[in-house]
Amino acid sequence: MGSVVGENLRRLREQSRMTQHEAARLFKQYGLRWSRSKVAAIEAGDRETVSLADVLLLAFVFKVSIDEFFAGDGDVILADQLSPVPRGSVIAIIQGHYPEFPRPQVSQQEAEEREHQDVERLFEIIDARNKLAQATEADQLLARRLGVSVDEVLAASLRLWGRTLTDERNARVVGLGDDLETGERQAHRGHITRELSQQVEDELSVSGPSQAEEEKEDG
């Protein structure tokens, strides 16, 4: 998958008239701590592993749909043990369609198992995209308070908990049980929201590019 993503990363970067160095610095603002050399390696197809979270964050950076990173002809290798999947099938799944997958020349049982694994991996992409797309009022308020974009808040939440701040807060409130009075539950809810907001703020602070790193790259 990395080579396909890298091919389209280069296309989108060049369309944006950015150098690899400029792209690396921009990516760091979204939590992708990539050096210029790593950007170059991914674009050249020298790194086969690119996580789904990275693809989501790249989509936010370039303000494009995730399927832009699977554009072009040929197949996508989602994992070494899985059969290649046509890029068009990946894009169709992302867009909410369910295409027919080509069946390899193996036993019916093995073919069904492989197809099931392929579909599960593709739906991971959709699930991750949907989690980041669900910006809530809490996400928007926190973004305004911190002076950052909602995209950055959502990306930090995904790195921390694999879901939005609101979803994480609601899950923790449910975990408190049903014995609390309404006032107590609301108080706990507010405390949890503040605690999670602080974690997001800390995550954004940690993932941002340090001055020393920028000076080193500039040199």
CORMO-V430680 format. One record per backbone hydrogen bond with DSSP energy under -1.0 kcal/mol. CO is the residue of the C=O (numbers start at 0). NH is the residue of the N-H. E is the energy in kcal/mol with one decimal. If there is no record, write none. Layout:
co->CO nh->NH e->E
co->CO nh->NH e->E
This chain:
co->0 nh->4 e->-2.5
co->1 nh->5 e->-2.8
co->2 nh->6 e->-2.1
co->3 nh->7 e->-1.8
co->4 nh->8 e->-2.4
co->5 nh->9 e->-2.3
co->6 nh->10 e->-1.5
co->7 nh->11 e->-2.6
co->8 nh->12 e->-2.6
co->9 nh->13 e->-2.6
co->10 nh->14 e->-2.1
co->11 nh->15 e->-1.6
co->12 nh->17 e->-2.0
co->13 nh->16 e->-1.2
co->18 nh->22 e->-2.4
co->19 nh->23 e->-2.3
co->20 nh->24 e->-1.9
co->21 nh->25 e->-2.0
co->22 nh->26 e->-2.8
co->23 nh->27 e->-1.6
co->26 nh->29 e->-1.7
co->26 nh->31 e->-2.1
co->27 nh->30 e->-1.3
co->31 nh->33 e->-2.1
co->34 nh->38 e->-2.1
co->35 nh->39 e->-2.4
co->36 nh->40 e->-2.2
co->37 nh->41 e->-2.5
co->38 nh->42 e->-2.5
co->39 nh->43 e->-1.8
co->40 nh->45 e->-2.5
co->41 nh->44 e->-1.2
co->47 nh->1 e->-2.3
co->50 nh->54 e->-1.9
co->51 nh->55 e->-2.3
co->52 nh->56 e->-2.3
co->53 nh->57 e->-2.5
co->54 nh->58 e->-2.1
co->55 nh->59 e->-1.8
co->56 nh->60 e->-2.3
co->57 nh->61 e->-2.3
co->58 nh->63 e->-1.9
co->64 nh->67 e->-1.8
co->65 nh->68 e->-2.2
co->66 nh->69 e->-1.7
co->73 nh->86 e->-2.3
co->75 nh->84 e->-2.7
co->78 nh->81 e->-1.7
co->84 nh->75 e->-3.4
co->85 nh->89 e->-1.6
co->86 nh->90 e->-2.5
co->87 nh->91 e->-2.2
co->88 nh->92 e->-2.3
co->89 nh->93 e->-2.3
co->90 nh->94 e->-2.0
co->91 nh->96 e->-3.1
co->92 nh->95 e->-1.6
co->103 nh->105 e->-2.2
co->106 nh->110 e->-2.6
co->107 nh->111 e->-2.4
co->108 nh->112 e->-2.2
co->109 nh->113 e->-2.5
co->110 nh->114 e->-2.4
co->111 nh->115 e->-2.2
co->112 nh->116 e->-2.1
co->113 nh->117 e->-2.7
co->114 nh->118 e->-2.5
co->115 nh->119 e->-2.3
co->116 nh->120 e->-2.2
co->117 nh->121 e->-2.1
co->118 nh->122 e->-2.4
co->119 nh->123 e->-1.2
co->120 nh->124 e->-1.0
co->121 nh->125 e->-1.4
co->122 nh->126 e->-2.7
co->123 nh->127 e->-2.5
co->124 nh->128 e->-2.3
co->125 nh->129 e->-2.6
co->126 nh->130 e->-2.0
co->127 nh->131 e->-1.7
co->128 nh->132 e->-1.5
co->132 nh->134 e->-1.7
co->135 nh->139 e->-2.3
co->136 nh->140 e->-2.8
co->137 nh->141 e->-2.3
co->138 nh->142 e->-2.3
co->139 nh->143 e->-2.2
co->140 nh->144 e->-2.3
co->141 nh->145 e->-2.4
co->142 nh->146 e->-1.1
co->142 nh->147 e->-2.2
co->148 nh->152 e->-1.6
co->149 nh->153 e->-2.7
co->150 nh->154 e->-2.6
co->151 nh->155 e->-2.3
co->152 nh->156 e->-2.2
co->153 nh->157 e->-2.2
co->154 nh->158 e->-2.0
co->155 nh->159 e->-2.1
co->156 nh->160 e->-3.0
co->157 nh->161 e->-1.0
co->163 nh->167 e->-2.3
co->164 nh->168 e->-2.8
co->165 nh->169 e->-2.8
co->166 nh->170 e->-2.1
co->167 nh->171 e->-2.0
co->168 nh->172 e->-2.4
co->169 nh->173 e->-2.4
co->170 nh->174 e->-1.6
co->172 nh->175 e->-1.4
co->173 nh->176 e->-1.7
co->180 nh->184 e->-2.8
co->181 nh->185 e->-2.3
co->182 nh->186 e->-2.1
co->183 nh->187 e->-2.6
co->184 nh->188 e->-2.6
co->185 nh->189 e->-2.3
co->186 nh->190 e->-2.2
co->187 nh->191 e->-2.8
co->188 nh->192 e->-2.3
co->189 nh->193 e->-2.2
co->190 nh->194 e->-2.3
co->191 nh->195 e->-2.8
co->192 nh->196 e->-2.4
co->193 nh->197 e->-2.0
co->194 nh->198 e->-1.7
co->195 nh->199 e->-2.3
co->196 nh->200 e->-2.4
co->197 nh->201 e->-2.6
co->198 nh->202 e->-2.4
co->199 nh->203 e->-2.6
co->200 nh->204 e->-1.9
co->201 nh->205 e->-2.5
co->202 nh->206 e->-2.7
co->203 nh->207 e->-1.1
co->209 nh->213 e->-2.1
co->210 nh->214 e->-2.5
co->211 nh->215 e->-2.2
co->212 nh->216 e->-2.5
co->213 nh->217 e->-2.7
co->214 nh->218 e->-1.6
